[in-house]
Amino acid sequence: MAKGQTDLYRDLLARMEQCPDFDSLNDGVIIPFVTALEKVCADRGYLLNIYGTASNLAVTDELSAPVLYDMIDQYLDSSDEPPQDAG
């Protein structure tokens, strides 16, 4: 990681570790981070979408967003099925 990335990583990690529960983590770190990310994306004409059970972040232009949403939604729906052996 480059120095700026490492600094941000360490700062976020330190802030997250100070949160004793999910509510404080959400209010103190996650919401402010996502809000900043949404603003930067909106200023550039991108849409920010977060999908999935763990999370999958997708940043797209407005035209691509519905297509990508449908594709990810279909994938997530199909991922509920047990995996099939490829061999």
Secondary structure, DSSP 8 states (H G I E B T S, - for coil): --HHHHHHHHHHHHHHHT--SHHHHIIIIIHHHHHHHHHHHHHTTEEEEEETTTTEEEEEETTHHHHHHHHHHHHHHHTTS------
